[in-house]
């Protein structure tokens, strides 16, 4: 922008909007920096609106806009009547966006699901050694019980989303990596929400999917990384066949 354009400011098309966007981004970034510098953790309270204005040297409207943006991202949580707190920063917003993307445009929905399945499979394979190392030599009756429930549900022609999610969450429970657990859970959520909207026929393959969970668990407890990889591949074969049959 030239000196003359800067002097004209709002008279230049788009200049006022650009300035507003830059201002909001700056305040948003400064609030995030404040959280980091102060070492705040999820659930910790932030200063009041007036307090943030004083600390950051910005207007109340700027703080409100920034808090609104950060709240949408889950970075802060506004508890009406109580104040503003550092948010849990879950991946709920990511899940909502991916689900919406997966069903938004006819013709693109299957491609979106294929992308999600590929990411899920990559995460399971990528974390195989860590998962196996964490479970080798252990006994996990709760996870085996979930497998039994999935196998029984498949035999009865029923789906098993609750058990499926609990199983994958349980596989990762011993890992010292909260982010990968959140990512796996997020992509699992997208997968299970989008599939029913697409009319894919997976009933005939549910038994293979259910039993593949058991193979994954057996391999992990036995410390066999190769068998775990093979079980992961078997787990995703049914959805892969269904997607290939649609030509996606």
Secondary structure, DSSP 8 states (H G I E B T S, - for coil): --HHHHHHGGGSTTHHHHHHHHHHHHHHHHHHHHHHHTT--TT-B---HHHHHHHHT--HHHHHHHHHHHHHTTSEEEETTTEEEE----SHHHHHHHHHHHHHSTTTHHHHHHHHHHHHHHHHHHTHHHHHHHHTT---HHHHHHHHHHHHHHHTT---HHHHHHHHHHHHTTSS-HHHHHHHHHHHHHHHHHHHHHT---GGGHHHHHHHHHHHHHHHHHT-HHHHHHHHHHHHHHHHHHHHHTT-
